[in-house]
């Protein structure tokens, strides 16, 4: 089958790859964040079970159940408001989880400017559990990769892309997208090849990174 990228010039090719990668990466981060939120939610509950009241827990779980059925932008906007109400009336643990969901839903429903200060508040909160700050950073990056100042994206993701970071593959993929956005295709290929060549990275993520690198012009890996 003829690669569709062979039929367009270099600029359009890079643009299409970037759009495809961003869509895939946002879906991927959404799945990962939901998993981490579930784990983090249990941890927060365990740490604070003596302090969290039943009303806050019930309210959060009720909105989470609704979130599993979200559909239209209007639905997501309504859920964002519900999570905001939970955040305003809950102790820190549930309030943080509610804010993470609120920001993501606001961005998904077209209210990115309203989501930004929520993410910024979580990312810059030195008293917040580091895992939750990192989740906030990845959620922010998944929606802001096209719009935020490149130097800010770089600064926030560099630590998550360190060798010791469990978020390294995701952070590197976002940094590759940033390189595409800023016109540094060779750097994007190099970064994607790092992900593809890391045996500790899940196979699906390695395969995707390798496919994107090849679509940008990298040679296929040696067998």
PyMOL CGO cylinders between C-alpha atoms (Angstrom):
from pymol import cmd
from pymol.cgo import CYLINDER

trace = [
    CYLINDER, 0.00, 0.00, 0.00, 1.34, 3.42, -0.92, 0.3, 1, 1, 1, 1, 1, 1,
    CYLINDER, 1.34, 3.42, -0.92, 2.03, 5.53, 2.16, 0.3, 1, 1, 1, 1, 1, 1,
    CYLINDER, 2.03, 5.53, 2.16, -0.28, 8.56, 2.07, 0.3, 1, 1, 1, 1, 1, 1,
    CYLINDER, -0.28, 8.56, 2.07, 2.59, 10.70, 3.26, 0.3, 1, 1, 1, 1, 1, 1,
    CYLINDER, 2.59, 10.70, 3.26, 4.39, 10.06, -0.03, 0.3, 1, 1, 1, 1, 1, 1,
    CYLINDER, 4.39, 10.06, -0.03, 1.67, 11.97, -1.85, 0.3, 1, 1, 1, 1, 1, 1,
    CYLINDER, 1.67, 11.97, -1.85, 2.12, 15.31, -0.12, 0.3, 1, 1, 1, 1, 1, 1,
    CYLINDER, 2.12, 15.31, -0.12, 4.98, 17.73, 0.28, 0.3, 1, 1, 1, 1, 1, 1,
    CYLINDER, 4.98, 17.73, 0.28, 7.18, 17.89, 3.36, 0.3, 1, 1, 1, 1, 1, 1,
    CYLINDER, 7.18, 17.89, 3.36, 5.35, 20.66, 5.22, 0.3, 1, 1, 1, 1, 1, 1,
    CYLINDER, 5.35, 20.66, 5.22, 1.91, 19.09, 4.84, 0.3, 1, 1, 1, 1, 1, 1,
    CYLINDER, 1.91, 19.09, 4.84, 3.33, 15.70, 5.79, 0.3, 1, 1, 1, 1, 1, 1,
    CYLINDER, 3.33, 15.70, 5.79, 4.72, 17.00, 9.09, 0.3, 1, 1, 1, 1, 1, 1,
    CYLINDER, 4.72, 17.00, 9.09, 1.49, 18.83, 9.81, 0.3, 1, 1, 1, 1, 1, 1,
    CYLINDER, 1.49, 18.83, 9.81, -0.63, 15.69, 9.30, 0.3, 1, 1, 1, 1, 1, 1,
    CYLINDER, -0.63, 15.69, 9.30, 1.69, 13.60, 11.43, 0.3, 1, 1, 1, 1, 1, 1,
    CYLINDER, 1.69, 13.60, 11.43, 1.50, 16.20, 14.19, 0.3, 1, 1, 1, 1, 1, 1,
    CYLINDER, 1.50, 16.20, 14.19, -2.29, 16.25, 14.10, 0.3, 1, 1, 1, 1, 1, 1,
    CYLINDER, -2.29, 16.25, 14.10, -2.49, 12.46, 14.20, 0.3, 1, 1, 1, 1, 1, 1,
    CYLINDER, -2.49, 12.46, 14.20, 0.05, 12.22, 17.02, 0.3, 1, 1, 1, 1, 1, 1,
    CYLINDER, 0.05, 12.22, 17.02, -1.72, 14.82, 19.12, 0.3, 1, 1, 1, 1, 1, 1,
    CYLINDER, -1.72, 14.82, 19.12, -5.06, 13.04, 18.77, 0.3, 1, 1, 1, 1, 1, 1,
    CYLINDER, -5.06, 13.04, 18.77, -3.55, 9.69, 19.69, 0.3, 1, 1, 1, 1, 1, 1,
    CYLINDER, -3.55, 9.69, 19.69, -1.54, 11.12, 22.57, 0.3, 1, 1, 1, 1, 1, 1,
    CYLINDER, -1.54, 11.12, 22.57, -4.56, 12.89, 24.07, 0.3, 1, 1, 1, 1, 1, 1,
    CYLINDER, -4.56, 12.89, 24.07, -6.52, 9.63, 24.03, 0.3, 1, 1, 1, 1, 1, 1,
    CYLINDER, -6.52, 9.63, 24.03, -3.57, 7.83, 25.58, 0.3, 1, 1, 1, 1, 1, 1,
    CYLINDER, -3.57, 7.83, 25.58, -3.05, 10.35, 28.35, 0.3, 1, 1, 1, 1, 1, 1,
    CYLINDER, -3.05, 10.35, 28.35, -6.79, 10.28, 29.05, 0.3, 1, 1, 1, 1, 1, 1,
    CYLINDER, -6.79, 10.28, 29.05, -6.66, 6.54, 29.70, 0.3, 1, 1, 1, 1, 1, 1,
    CYLINDER, -6.66, 6.54, 29.70, -3.52, 6.82, 31.82, 0.3, 1, 1, 1, 1, 1, 1,
    CYLINDER, -3.52, 6.82, 31.82, -4.86, 9.72, 33.86, 0.3, 1, 1, 1, 1, 1, 1,
    CYLINDER, -4.86, 9.72, 33.86, -8.08, 7.83, 34.61, 0.3, 1, 1, 1, 1, 1, 1,
    CYLINDER, -8.08, 7.83, 34.61, -6.05, 4.89, 35.89, 0.3, 1, 1, 1, 1, 1, 1,
    CYLINDER, -6.05, 4.89, 35.89, -3.75, 7.10, 37.96, 0.3, 1, 1, 1, 1, 1, 1,
    CYLINDER, -3.75, 7.10, 37.96, -6.69, 9.04, 39.33, 0.3, 1, 1, 1, 1, 1, 1,
    CYLINDER, -6.69, 9.04, 39.33, -8.25, 5.81, 40.48, 0.3, 1, 1, 1, 1, 1, 1,
    CYLINDER, -8.25, 5.81, 40.48, -5.05, 4.75, 42.24, 0.3, 1, 1, 1, 1, 1, 1,
    CYLINDER, -5.05, 4.75, 42.24, -4.42, 8.21, 43.61, 0.3, 1, 1, 1, 1, 1, 1,
    CYLINDER, -4.42, 8.21, 43.61, -8.01, 8.48, 44.76, 0.3, 1, 1, 1, 1, 1, 1,
    CYLINDER, -8.01, 8.48, 44.76, -7.60, 5.29, 46.79, 0.3, 1, 1, 1, 1, 1, 1,
    CYLINDER, -7.60, 5.29, 46.79, -4.31, 6.54, 48.24, 0.3, 1, 1, 1, 1, 1, 1,
    CYLINDER, -4.31, 6.54, 48.24, -5.79, 9.88, 49.17, 0.3, 1, 1, 1, 1, 1, 1,
    CYLINDER, -5.79, 9.88, 49.17, -8.74, 8.15, 50.77, 0.3, 1, 1, 1, 1, 1, 1,
    CYLINDER, -8.74, 8.15, 50.77, -6.38, 5.89, 52.74, 0.3, 1, 1, 1, 1, 1, 1,
    CYLINDER, -6.38, 5.89, 52.74, -4.23, 8.79, 53.93, 0.3, 1, 1, 1, 1, 1, 1,
    CYLINDER, -4.23, 8.79, 53.93, -7.13, 10.97, 54.93, 0.3, 1, 1, 1, 1, 1, 1,
    CYLINDER, -7.13, 10.97, 54.93, -9.89, 8.51, 55.79, 0.3, 1, 1, 1, 1, 1, 1,
    CYLINDER, -9.89, 8.51, 55.79, -9.96, 9.79, 59.34, 0.3, 1, 1, 1, 1, 1, 1,
    CYLINDER, -9.96, 9.79, 59.34, -10.62, 13.32, 58.11, 0.3, 1, 1, 1, 1, 1, 1,
    CYLINDER, -10.62, 13.32, 58.11, -12.69, 12.94, 54.96, 0.3, 1, 1, 1, 1, 1, 1,
    CYLINDER, -12.69, 12.94, 54.96, -16.38, 13.14, 55.62, 0.3, 1, 1, 1, 1, 1, 1,
    CYLINDER, -16.38, 13.14, 55.62, -18.88, 10.80, 54.03, 0.3, 1, 1, 1, 1, 1, 1,
    CYLINDER, -18.88, 10.80, 54.03, -20.68, 13.60, 52.22, 0.3, 1, 1, 1, 1, 1, 1,
    CYLINDER, -20.68, 13.60, 52.22, -17.57, 14.68, 50.27, 0.3, 1, 1, 1, 1, 1, 1,
    CYLINDER, -17.57, 14.68, 50.27, -16.78, 11.10, 49.30, 0.3, 1, 1, 1, 1, 1, 1,
    CYLINDER, -16.78, 11.10, 49.30, -20.32, 10.38, 48.19, 0.3, 1, 1, 1, 1, 1, 1,
    CYLINDER, -20.32, 10.38, 48.19, -20.52, 13.60, 46.17, 0.3, 1, 1, 1, 1, 1, 1,
    CYLINDER, -20.52, 13.60, 46.17, -17.24, 12.88, 44.38, 0.3, 1, 1, 1, 1, 1, 1,
    CYLINDER, -17.24, 12.88, 44.38, -18.15, 9.29, 43.56, 0.3, 1, 1, 1, 1, 1, 1,
    CYLINDER, -18.15, 9.29, 43.56, -21.59, 10.35, 42.33, 0.3, 1, 1, 1, 1, 1, 1,
    CYLINDER, -21.59, 10.35, 42.33, -20.07, 12.80, 39.84, 0.3, 1, 1, 1, 1, 1, 1,
    CYLINDER, -20.07, 12.80, 39.84, -17.46, 10.21, 38.80, 0.3, 1, 1, 1, 1, 1, 1,
    CYLINDER, -17.46, 10.21, 38.80, -20.28, 7.81, 37.97, 0.3, 1, 1, 1, 1, 1, 1,
    CYLINDER, -20.28, 7.81, 37.97, -21.89, 10.47, 35.79, 0.3, 1, 1, 1, 1, 1, 1,
    CYLINDER, -21.89, 10.47, 35.79, -18.54, 11.18, 34.14, 0.3, 1, 1, 1, 1, 1, 1,
    CYLINDER, -18.54, 11.18, 34.14, -18.45, 7.60, 32.85, 0.3, 1, 1, 1, 1, 1, 1,
    CYLINDER, -18.45, 7.60, 32.85, -21.50, 8.43, 30.76, 0.3, 1, 1, 1, 1, 1, 1,
    CYLINDER, -21.50, 8.43, 30.76, -20.39, 11.84, 29.43, 0.3, 1, 1, 1, 1, 1, 1,
    CYLINDER, -20.39, 11.84, 29.43, -21.13, 12.58, 25.80, 0.3, 1, 1, 1, 1, 1, 1,
    CYLINDER, -21.13, 12.58, 25.80, -21.65, 16.03, 24.34, 0.3, 1, 1, 1, 1, 1, 1,
    CYLINDER, -21.65, 16.03, 24.34, -19.71, 19.19, 25.09, 0.3, 1, 1, 1, 1, 1, 1,
    CYLINDER, -19.71, 19.19, 25.09, -22.71, 20.39, 27.09, 0.3, 1, 1, 1, 1, 1, 1,
    CYLINDER, -22.71, 20.39, 27.09, -22.58, 17.22, 29.19, 0.3, 1, 1, 1, 1, 1, 1,
    CYLINDER, -22.58, 17.22, 29.19, -18.87, 17.74, 29.87, 0.3, 1, 1, 1, 1, 1, 1,
    CYLINDER, -18.87, 17.74, 29.87, -19.47, 21.37, 30.76, 0.3, 1, 1, 1, 1, 1, 1,
    CYLINDER, -19.47, 21.37, 30.76, -22.17, 20.35, 33.25, 0.3, 1, 1, 1, 1, 1, 1,
    CYLINDER, -22.17, 20.35, 33.25, -19.91, 17.70, 34.78, 0.3, 1, 1, 1, 1, 1, 1,
    CYLINDER, -19.91, 17.70, 34.78, -17.10, 20.25, 35.09, 0.3, 1, 1, 1, 1, 1, 1,
    CYLINDER, -17.10, 20.25, 35.09, -19.41, 22.47, 37.11, 0.3, 1, 1, 1, 1, 1, 1,
    CYLINDER, -19.41, 22.47, 37.11, -20.36, 19.51, 39.30, 0.3, 1, 1, 1, 1, 1, 1,
    CYLINDER, -20.36, 19.51, 39.30, -16.71, 18.67, 39.95, 0.3, 1, 1, 1, 1, 1, 1,
    CYLINDER, -16.71, 18.67, 39.95, -16.11, 22.34, 40.74, 0.3, 1, 1, 1, 1, 1, 1,
    CYLINDER, -16.11, 22.34, 40.74, -18.84, 22.22, 43.37, 0.3, 1, 1, 1, 1, 1, 1,
    CYLINDER, -18.84, 22.22, 43.37, -17.26, 19.11, 44.90, 0.3, 1, 1, 1, 1, 1, 1,
    CYLINDER, -17.26, 19.11, 44.90, -13.85, 20.80, 44.94, 0.3, 1, 1, 1, 1, 1, 1,
    CYLINDER, -13.85, 20.80, 44.94, -15.27, 23.85, 46.71, 0.3, 1, 1, 1, 1, 1, 1,
    CYLINDER, -15.27, 23.85, 46.71, -16.92, 21.82, 49.45, 0.3, 1, 1, 1, 1, 1, 1,
    CYLINDER, -16.92, 21.82, 49.45, -14.45, 18.98, 50.07, 0.3, 1, 1, 1, 1, 1, 1,
    CYLINDER, -14.45, 18.98, 50.07, -11.25, 18.39, 52.05, 0.3, 1, 1, 1, 1, 1, 1,
    CYLINDER, -11.25, 18.39, 52.05, -7.99, 18.62, 50.11, 0.3, 1, 1, 1, 1, 1, 1,
    CYLINDER, -7.99, 18.62, 50.11, -7.81, 15.01, 48.89, 0.3, 1, 1, 1, 1, 1, 1,
    CYLINDER, -7.81, 15.01, 48.89, -11.15, 14.87, 47.15, 0.3, 1, 1, 1, 1, 1, 1,
    CYLINDER, -11.15, 14.87, 47.15, -10.91, 18.55, 46.20, 0.3, 1, 1, 1, 1, 1, 1,
    CYLINDER, -10.91, 18.55, 46.20, -7.69, 17.86, 44.29, 0.3, 1, 1, 1, 1, 1, 1,
    CYLINDER, -7.69, 17.86, 44.29, -9.15, 14.91, 42.42, 0.3, 1, 1, 1, 1, 1, 1,
    CYLINDER, -9.15, 14.91, 42.42, -12.25, 16.94, 41.59, 0.3, 1, 1, 1, 1, 1, 1,
    CYLINDER, -12.25, 16.94, 41.59, -10.12, 19.80, 40.25, 0.3, 1, 1, 1, 1, 1, 1,
    CYLINDER, -10.12, 19.80, 40.25, -8.15, 17.44, 37.98, 0.3, 1, 1, 1, 1, 1, 1,
    CYLINDER, -8.15, 17.44, 37.98, -11.39, 16.17, 36.48, 0.3, 1, 1, 1, 1, 1, 1,
    CYLINDER, -11.39, 16.17, 36.48, -12.88, 19.66, 36.32, 0.3, 1, 1, 1, 1, 1, 1,
    CYLINDER, -12.88, 19.66, 36.32, -9.94, 21.07, 34.36, 0.3, 1, 1, 1, 1, 1, 1,
    CYLINDER, -9.94, 21.07, 34.36, -9.94, 18.21, 31.86, 0.3, 1, 1, 1, 1, 1, 1,
    CYLINDER, -9.94, 18.21, 31.86, -13.69, 18.47, 31.28, 0.3, 1, 1, 1, 1, 1, 1,
    CYLINDER, -13.69, 18.47, 31.28, -13.56, 22.24, 30.88, 0.3, 1, 1, 1, 1, 1, 1,
    CYLINDER, -13.56, 22.24, 30.88, -10.84, 21.91, 28.26, 0.3, 1, 1, 1, 1, 1, 1,
    CYLINDER, -10.84, 21.91, 28.26, -12.73, 19.13, 26.48, 0.3, 1, 1, 1, 1, 1, 1,
    CYLINDER, -12.73, 19.13, 26.48, -15.86, 21.26, 26.31, 0.3, 1, 1, 1, 1, 1, 1,
    CYLINDER, -15.86, 21.26, 26.31, -14.03, 24.23, 24.78, 0.3, 1, 1, 1, 1, 1, 1,
    CYLINDER, -14.03, 24.23, 24.78, -13.26, 26.25, 27.92, 0.3, 1, 1, 1, 1, 1, 1,
    CYLINDER, -13.26, 26.25, 27.92, -9.49, 25.97, 27.89, 0.3, 1, 1, 1, 1, 1, 1,
    CYLINDER, -9.49, 25.97, 27.89, -8.94, 29.42, 29.40, 0.3, 1, 1, 1, 1, 1, 1,
    CYLINDER, -8.94, 29.42, 29.40, -11.04, 28.42, 32.41, 0.3, 1, 1, 1, 1, 1, 1,
    CYLINDER, -11.04, 28.42, 32.41, -9.10, 25.17, 32.82, 0.3, 1, 1, 1, 1, 1, 1,
    CYLINDER, -9.10, 25.17, 32.82, -5.66, 26.81, 32.74, 0.3, 1, 1, 1, 1, 1, 1,
    CYLINDER, -5.66, 26.81, 32.74, -5.73, 28.44, 36.21, 0.3, 1, 1, 1, 1, 1, 1,
    CYLINDER, -5.73, 28.44, 36.21, -6.96, 25.17, 37.75, 0.3, 1, 1, 1, 1, 1, 1,
    CYLINDER, -6.96, 25.17, 37.75, -4.03, 23.23, 36.30, 0.3, 1, 1, 1, 1, 1, 1,
    CYLINDER, -4.03, 23.23, 36.30, -1.59, 26.01, 37.19, 0.3, 1, 1, 1, 1, 1, 1,
    CYLINDER, -1.59, 26.01, 37.19, -2.82, 26.06, 40.77, 0.3, 1, 1, 1, 1, 1, 1,
    CYLINDER, -2.82, 26.06, 40.77, -2.28, 22.31, 41.13, 0.3, 1, 1, 1, 1, 1, 1,
    CYLINDER, -2.28, 22.31, 41.13, 1.06, 22.25, 39.33, 0.3, 1, 1, 1, 1, 1, 1,
    CYLINDER, 1.06, 22.25, 39.33, 2.46, 25.06, 41.47, 0.3, 1, 1, 1, 1, 1, 1,
    CYLINDER, 2.46, 25.06, 41.47, 1.08, 23.82, 44.81, 0.3, 1, 1, 1, 1, 1, 1,
    CYLINDER, 1.08, 23.82, 44.81, 4.16, 22.74, 46.74, 0.3, 1, 1, 1, 1, 1, 1,
    CYLINDER, 4.16, 22.74, 46.74, 2.00, 21.12, 49.43, 0.3, 1, 1, 1, 1, 1, 1,
    CYLINDER, 2.00, 21.12, 49.43, 0.27, 18.80, 46.99, 0.3, 1, 1, 1, 1, 1, 1,
    CYLINDER, 0.27, 18.80, 46.99, 1.27, 15.15, 46.61, 0.3, 1, 1, 1, 1, 1, 1,
    CYLINDER, 1.27, 15.15, 46.61, 3.94, 15.03, 43.86, 0.3, 1, 1, 1, 1, 1, 1,
    CYLINDER, 3.94, 15.03, 43.86, 2.10, 12.30, 41.93, 0.3, 1, 1, 1, 1, 1, 1,
    CYLINDER, 2.10, 12.30, 41.93, -0.98, 14.48, 41.65, 0.3, 1, 1, 1, 1, 1, 1,
    CYLINDER, -0.98, 14.48, 41.65, 1.11, 17.47, 40.57, 0.3, 1, 1, 1, 1, 1, 1,
    CYLINDER, 1.11, 17.47, 40.57, 2.63, 15.31, 37.84, 0.3, 1, 1, 1, 1, 1, 1,
    CYLINDER, 2.63, 15.31, 37.84, -0.81, 14.11, 36.71, 0.3, 1, 1, 1, 1, 1, 1,
    CYLINDER, -0.81, 14.11, 36.71, -1.90, 17.76, 36.54, 0.3, 1, 1, 1, 1, 1, 1,
    CYLINDER, -1.90, 17.76, 36.54, 1.16, 18.57, 34.42, 0.3, 1, 1, 1, 1, 1, 1,
    CYLINDER, 1.16, 18.57, 34.42, 0.40, 15.79, 31.96, 0.3, 1, 1, 1, 1, 1, 1,
    CYLINDER, 0.40, 15.79, 31.96, -3.26, 16.77, 31.78, 0.3, 1, 1, 1, 1, 1, 1,
    CYLINDER, -3.26, 16.77, 31.78, -2.25, 20.35, 31.10, 0.3, 1, 1, 1, 1, 1, 1,
    CYLINDER, -2.25, 20.35, 31.10, 0.26, 19.30, 28.44, 0.3, 1, 1, 1, 1, 1, 1,
    CYLINDER, 0.26, 19.30, 28.44, -2.29, 17.10, 26.66, 0.3, 1, 1, 1, 1, 1, 1,
    CYLINDER, -2.29, 17.10, 26.66, -4.50, 20.13, 26.04, 0.3, 1, 1, 1, 1, 1, 1,
    CYLINDER, -4.50, 20.13, 26.04, -1.89, 22.90, 25.78, 0.3, 1, 1, 1, 1, 1, 1,
    CYLINDER, -1.89, 22.90, 25.78, 0.69, 21.32, 23.47, 0.3, 1, 1, 1, 1, 1, 1,
    CYLINDER, 0.69, 21.32, 23.47, -0.56, 23.48, 20.58, 0.3, 1, 1, 1, 1, 1, 1,
    CYLINDER, -0.56, 23.48, 20.58, -1.06, 26.74, 22.46, 0.3, 1, 1, 1, 1, 1, 1,
    CYLINDER, -1.06, 26.74, 22.46, 1.17, 27.18, 25.51, 0.3, 1, 1, 1, 1, 1, 1,
    CYLINDER, 1.17, 27.18, 25.51, 4.53, 28.91, 25.37, 0.3, 1, 1, 1, 1, 1, 1,
    CYLINDER, 4.53, 28.91, 25.37, 7.05, 26.30, 24.11, 0.3, 1, 1, 1, 1, 1, 1,
    CYLINDER, 7.05, 26.30, 24.11, 9.60, 27.19, 26.79, 0.3, 1, 1, 1, 1, 1, 1,
    CYLINDER, 9.60, 27.19, 26.79, 6.99, 26.58, 29.50, 0.3, 1, 1, 1, 1, 1, 1,
    CYLINDER, 6.99, 26.58, 29.50, 6.02, 23.21, 28.03, 0.3, 1, 1, 1, 1, 1, 1,
    CYLINDER, 6.02, 23.21, 28.03, 9.69, 22.27, 27.85, 0.3, 1, 1, 1, 1, 1, 1,
    CYLINDER, 9.69, 22.27, 27.85, 10.35, 23.31, 31.43, 0.3, 1, 1, 1, 1, 1, 1,
    CYLINDER, 10.35, 23.31, 31.43, 7.36, 21.47, 32.85, 0.3, 1, 1, 1, 1, 1, 1,
    CYLINDER, 7.36, 21.47, 32.85, 7.99, 18.23, 30.96, 0.3, 1, 1, 1, 1, 1, 1,
    CYLINDER, 7.99, 18.23, 30.96, 11.76, 17.96, 31.31, 0.3, 1, 1, 1, 1, 1, 1,
    CYLINDER, 11.76, 17.96, 31.31, 11.60, 16.55, 34.83, 0.3, 1, 1, 1, 1, 1, 1,
    CYLINDER, 11.60, 16.55, 34.83, 8.95, 14.03, 33.82, 0.3, 1, 1, 1, 1, 1, 1,
    CYLINDER, 8.95, 14.03, 33.82, 11.15, 12.91, 30.92, 0.3, 1, 1, 1, 1, 1, 1,
    CYLINDER, 11.15, 12.91, 30.92, 14.10, 12.04, 33.19, 0.3, 1, 1, 1, 1, 1, 1,
    CYLINDER, 14.10, 12.04, 33.19, 15.43, 8.48, 33.13, 0.3, 1, 1, 1, 1, 1, 1,
    CYLINDER, 15.43, 8.48, 33.13, 14.05, 7.77, 36.61, 0.3, 1, 1, 1, 1, 1, 1,
    CYLINDER, 14.05, 7.77, 36.61, 10.57, 9.10, 35.90, 0.3, 1, 1, 1, 1, 1, 1,
    CYLINDER, 10.57, 9.10, 35.90, 7.68, 6.64, 35.45, 0.3, 1, 1, 1, 1, 1, 1,
    CYLINDER, 7.68, 6.64, 35.45, 6.16, 9.23, 33.11, 0.3, 1, 1, 1, 1, 1, 1,
    CYLINDER, 6.16, 9.23, 33.11, 9.20, 9.31, 30.81, 0.3, 1, 1, 1, 1, 1, 1,
    CYLINDER, 9.20, 9.31, 30.81, 7.58, 7.74, 27.67, 0.3, 1, 1, 1, 1, 1, 1,
    CYLINDER, 7.58, 7.74, 27.67, 4.57, 10.07, 27.80, 0.3, 1, 1, 1, 1, 1, 1,
    CYLINDER, 4.57, 10.07, 27.80, 6.67, 13.13, 28.52, 0.3, 1, 1, 1, 1, 1, 1,
    CYLINDER, 6.67, 13.13, 28.52, 9.04, 12.31, 25.66, 0.3, 1, 1, 1, 1, 1, 1,
    CYLINDER, 9.04, 12.31, 25.66, 6.13, 11.91, 23.26, 0.3, 1, 1, 1, 1, 1, 1,
    CYLINDER, 6.13, 11.91, 23.26, 4.83, 15.34, 24.23, 0.3, 1, 1, 1, 1, 1, 1,
    CYLINDER, 4.83, 15.34, 24.23, 8.30, 16.81, 23.81, 0.3, 1, 1, 1, 1, 1, 1,
    CYLINDER, 8.30, 16.81, 23.81, 8.42, 15.23, 20.33, 0.3, 1, 1, 1, 1, 1, 1,
    CYLINDER, 8.42, 15.23, 20.33, 5.10, 16.89, 19.47, 0.3, 1, 1, 1, 1, 1, 1,
    CYLINDER, 5.10, 16.89, 19.47, 6.52, 20.16, 20.72, 0.3, 1, 1, 1, 1, 1, 1,
    CYLINDER, 6.52, 20.16, 20.72, 9.52, 19.71, 18.42, 0.3, 1, 1, 1, 1, 1, 1,
    CYLINDER, 9.52, 19.71, 18.42, 7.16, 19.15, 15.48, 0.3, 1, 1, 1, 1, 1, 1,
    CYLINDER, 7.16, 19.15, 15.48, 5.22, 22.26, 16.42, 0.3, 1, 1, 1, 1, 1, 1,
    CYLINDER, 5.22, 22.26, 16.42, 8.37, 24.38, 16.56, 0.3, 1, 1, 1, 1, 1, 1,
    CYLINDER, 8.37, 24.38, 16.56, 9.76, 23.02, 13.29, 0.3, 1, 1, 1, 1, 1, 1,
    CYLINDER, 9.76, 23.02, 13.29, 12.49, 20.78, 14.71, 0.3, 1, 1, 1, 1, 1, 1,
    CYLINDER, 12.49, 20.78, 14.71, 11.61, 17.57, 12.89, 0.3, 1, 1, 1, 1, 1, 1,
    CYLINDER, 11.61, 17.57, 12.89, 15.03, 15.96, 13.41, 0.3, 1, 1, 1, 1, 1, 1,
    CYLINDER, 15.03, 15.96, 13.41, 14.76, 16.45, 17.15, 0.3, 1, 1, 1, 1, 1, 1,
    CYLINDER, 14.76, 16.45, 17.15, 11.25, 15.01, 17.09, 0.3, 1, 1, 1, 1, 1, 1,
    CYLINDER, 11.25, 15.01, 17.09, 12.52, 11.89, 15.33, 0.3, 1, 1, 1, 1, 1, 1,
    CYLINDER, 12.52, 11.89, 15.33, 15.36, 11.52, 17.82, 0.3, 1, 1, 1, 1, 1, 1,
    CYLINDER, 15.36, 11.52, 17.82, 12.98, 11.82, 20.77, 0.3, 1, 1, 1, 1, 1, 1,
    CYLINDER, 12.98, 11.82, 20.77, 10.51, 9.34, 19.31, 0.3, 1, 1, 1, 1, 1, 1,
    CYLINDER, 10.51, 9.34, 19.31, 13.34, 6.89, 18.66, 0.3, 1, 1, 1, 1, 1, 1,
    CYLINDER, 13.34, 6.89, 18.66, 14.26, 7.14, 22.34, 0.3, 1, 1, 1, 1, 1, 1,
    CYLINDER, 14.26, 7.14, 22.34, 10.76, 5.99, 23.23, 0.3, 1, 1, 1, 1, 1, 1,
    CYLINDER, 10.76, 5.99, 23.23, 10.77, 3.25, 20.58, 0.3, 1, 1, 1, 1, 1, 1,
    CYLINDER, 10.77, 3.25, 20.58, 14.13, 1.93, 21.73, 0.3, 1, 1, 1, 1, 1, 1,
    CYLINDER, 14.13, 1.93, 21.73, 13.33, 1.75, 25.44, 0.3, 1, 1, 1, 1, 1, 1,
    CYLINDER, 13.33, 1.75, 25.44, 12.42, -1.85, 26.30, 0.3, 1, 1, 1, 1, 1, 1,
    CYLINDER, 12.42, -1.85, 26.30, 10.89, -0.73, 29.59, 0.3, 1, 1, 1, 1, 1, 1,
    CYLINDER, 10.89, -0.73, 29.59, 8.21, 1.19, 27.66, 0.3, 1, 1, 1, 1, 1, 1,
    CYLINDER, 8.21, 1.19, 27.66, 4.97, -0.70, 26.88, 0.3, 1, 1, 1, 1, 1, 1,
    CYLINDER, 4.97, -0.70, 26.88, 5.02, -2.28, 23.44, 0.3, 1, 1, 1, 1, 1, 1,
    CYLINDER, 5.02, -2.28, 23.44, 2.06, -0.27, 22.11, 0.3, 1, 1, 1, 1, 1, 1,
    CYLINDER, 2.06, -0.27, 22.11, 3.77, 3.00, 22.98, 0.3, 1, 1, 1, 1, 1, 1,
    CYLINDER, 3.77, 3.00, 22.98, 7.04, 1.85, 21.40, 0.3, 1, 1, 1, 1, 1, 1,
    CYLINDER, 7.04, 1.85, 21.40, 5.24, 0.83, 18.23, 0.3, 1, 1, 1, 1, 1, 1,
    CYLINDER, 5.24, 0.83, 18.23, 3.40, 4.14, 18.00, 0.3, 1, 1, 1, 1, 1, 1,
    CYLINDER, 3.40, 4.14, 18.00, 6.59, 6.14, 18.57, 0.3, 1, 1, 1, 1, 1, 1,
    CYLINDER, 6.59, 6.14, 18.57, 8.40, 4.12, 15.90, 0.3, 1, 1, 1, 1, 1, 1,
    CYLINDER, 8.40, 4.12, 15.90, 5.55, 4.58, 13.41, 0.3, 1, 1, 1, 1, 1, 1,
    CYLINDER, 5.55, 4.58, 13.41, 5.50, 8.33, 13.99, 0.3, 1, 1, 1, 1, 1, 1,
    CYLINDER, 5.50, 8.33, 13.99, 9.28, 8.57, 13.62, 0.3, 1, 1, 1, 1, 1, 1,
    CYLINDER, 9.28, 8.57, 13.62, 9.10, 6.72, 10.29, 0.3, 1, 1, 1, 1, 1, 1,
    CYLINDER, 9.10, 6.72, 10.29, 6.24, 8.92, 9.12, 0.3, 1, 1, 1, 1, 1, 1,
    CYLINDER, 6.24, 8.92, 9.12, 8.49, 11.91, 9.79, 0.3, 1, 1, 1, 1, 1, 1,
    CYLINDER, 8.49, 11.91, 9.79, 11.21, 10.37, 7.63, 0.3, 1, 1, 1, 1, 1, 1,
    CYLINDER, 11.21, 10.37, 7.63, 13.23, 8.15, 9.96, 0.3, 1, 1, 1, 1, 1, 1,
    CYLINDER, 13.23, 8.15, 9.96, 14.48, 4.84, 8.53, 0.3, 1, 1, 1, 1, 1, 1,
    CYLINDER, 14.48, 4.84, 8.53, 12.83, 1.67, 9.85, 0.3, 1, 1, 1, 1, 1, 1,
    CYLINDER, 12.83, 1.67, 9.85, 14.66, 0.05, 12.79, 0.3, 1, 1, 1, 1, 1, 1,
    CYLINDER, 14.66, 0.05, 12.79, 17.20, -2.65, 12.05, 0.3, 1, 1, 1, 1, 1, 1,
    CYLINDER, 17.20, -2.65, 12.05, 15.83, -6.17, 12.40, 0.3, 1, 1, 1, 1, 1, 1,
]
cmd.load_cgo(trace, "trace")
